[in-house]
Amino acid sequence: MTPTSTTKSTLPDAGALPRRFAVGAAIAAALGTRAAFGEPAGAVRLEANKAVIRRLIEGVQQDGDFDLFERLFAADYVDHTPFGGFPPNRDGTRAIYRMFRAAFPDWRAVIHRQVAEGDLVTTHKTYLGTHRGAFMSVAPTGRETTFDVMDIMRVRDGRITDHWTVADGAGLIRQITAPAR
């Protein structure tokens, strides 16, 4: 008796594929790239760009790795919607992240969705943190806070070059300045 398989392979018969495709797929599979699964190179680049932004959120914003910040942000980075009057460049963005981390030491983000198109990555997220340090001249309150943010970041050659945002900063300020209940 010979063993039989109850599942049918979804891979096309190698004889049915053009030789160049079969060779390319074999090389991609050997290298472990997603292109081995028929995903175009552009889709792989989009996923790589999204990963850059996740590294920013997890490594810099949440964990405070400012060496990583230096590697992720291009020298000519521009923040097109800077927060609170900070300069619209790397120095301003670095200062914003440091200010948030000092005021909300447990600052973290929940990413709800991320969409990439071309060299742009849009991320919808909610930031959470406990107000334990001064923030925008407001003394620590110990309050748990949340605020929603939609960012668009341009990623070129693995580095962030531009940023635009819509954030509920007013909602955050209301949370830390509202009278205690």
N, C-alpha and C positions, 0 to 999 in steps of 0.2 A: 504494500500500500504506500502511495506517495502522499506527502503532506500537501494540503491545499490551503489556500488563503480564502478567508471569507470577506476580505476587504479588497476592493479594486483600487489600484494605484491611480492617482489623479494626474500623474506626470505623463506628458505625451510620449509616445514611442519615439526614441531617438532617431529612427529612420524617417519619421514624419517631419522632423525639424530641418530647416536649412543648416548646412554644415557650420557656417559662421556662427549662427545663434547657439548651436549645441556646444561649440568650442568655447564661446564667450560665457555661456551659462556654467560650463564646467570650471572655468577659471574663477568666475565670481563665487561659485560654491566653495572652491578650494580656499579662497581668501575670506570666506565668511561674510560676504557683503549681501545686502538686501536685494541687490540687483539679480542675485541668483533666483529669486522668486518672481521675476518678471517686473519688478518695481523699477521705474525709470530713474536714472541718475538724479533728475531734478527732485523727485520725491525724497530721495536719500538726503539731498542737500537741505530740503525743507525740514526734515526731521533733525538734522544736525543743527540747524539754526534754532529750532525750538529747544534743543538740549542746551544750547548756550544760555538761553534765557532762564531755563530751569536751574542751571548752575549758578547764575546770578542770584536768583531768589533763594535757593537753598544754601549756597556757600557764602555769599556776601551778606545778603540781607538777614538771613536767619542765624548763620553761624559766625558772622563778623570776620570773615577771611578777606582782609583788605589787600593781601598779596594777590589773591584771585581777582579782585577788582582791577588791579593794575594790568593783569593779563587779559581781562575781558573787554575793557573799554579802549577804543582807538584813541590815539593822541588828539585827533581832530573831532572828537565826539561833540555833538551839539544837543542840548536839551531844549526842545522847542516850546516846552511848557514848564519852566522851572518853578519849583515850589517855594513859597514864602520869600521871594526876593533874592534867592541864592543865585550865584552866577550860572549862566546856561552852559557850563562846560564840565569836564571831569571833576575839577575841584569842588564845584557846587554840588554835583551829585554825590560825591564822596562825603561831603559835609552833611548833606541831607540824611544819608544812610547812617552816619555816625550819630546824628542828633536823634533819629528814631531809635537806634539801638540803646543809647544812653537813657532815653526817657521810657522806653518799653523794652527792658532787658530780655523778655521772653518773646519778643517780636517774631512772628511767624506768619506764613501765608498759606492759604488753602487755594490751590489753582482749580478753578471750575472748568475752564476750557482754554484751549490754545489753538490758534489758527495761523498757518503760515502761507504766505503767497509771495512769490518772488523773493526779495531779500527782507521782507517785513514779517514780523511775528507779533500777533495780537494776543494778549493774555488777559483774561478776566479772572480776578482773584479777590479774596477777602483777606485783609490783614487782621490779625488778632494780637493783643498784647495787654499787659498790665501796666498802668501808668505809675511808674516807680521813680521817675526822675523829672526834672523840670522840662516842660515842652512848650515852646512859643510863649514864654513868660508865665506859664501856669505851673504852680507848685504841684508836686506829686499828690495824687488823690488815692492811689491804690485801686482805682477802678479798672475793671476788665473793659476793654474797648474792642470794637470791630469797625472796619470801614472798607468799602468796596472800591476797587480800582480797575480801570481798563487802560492798559498800556499798549502802545505800538512801538516796537523797537526795530531799527534796521540793523541787520547783521551782515557784514561783509568780511569774507576771509576769516570767519570765526570770531570777529570782534564787533562790539556794539558801536555803531557810528552815530545813531540818531535816536531820539526818544520823544514821544508825544504821550500825554496822559489825560484822562478824565478821572478825577478822584473825589470822593466825598469828604474832603478836608473839613468842610463846615460841620458835617455830622460828627467827625472826630472831636472837634473843638467843643461842640455842644455836650458830648459825653463827658468831657473832663471839666467843664465849667458849670454844668447844671447844678442847681442846689441839691444837697444831699436829701435823700428821702427818709 
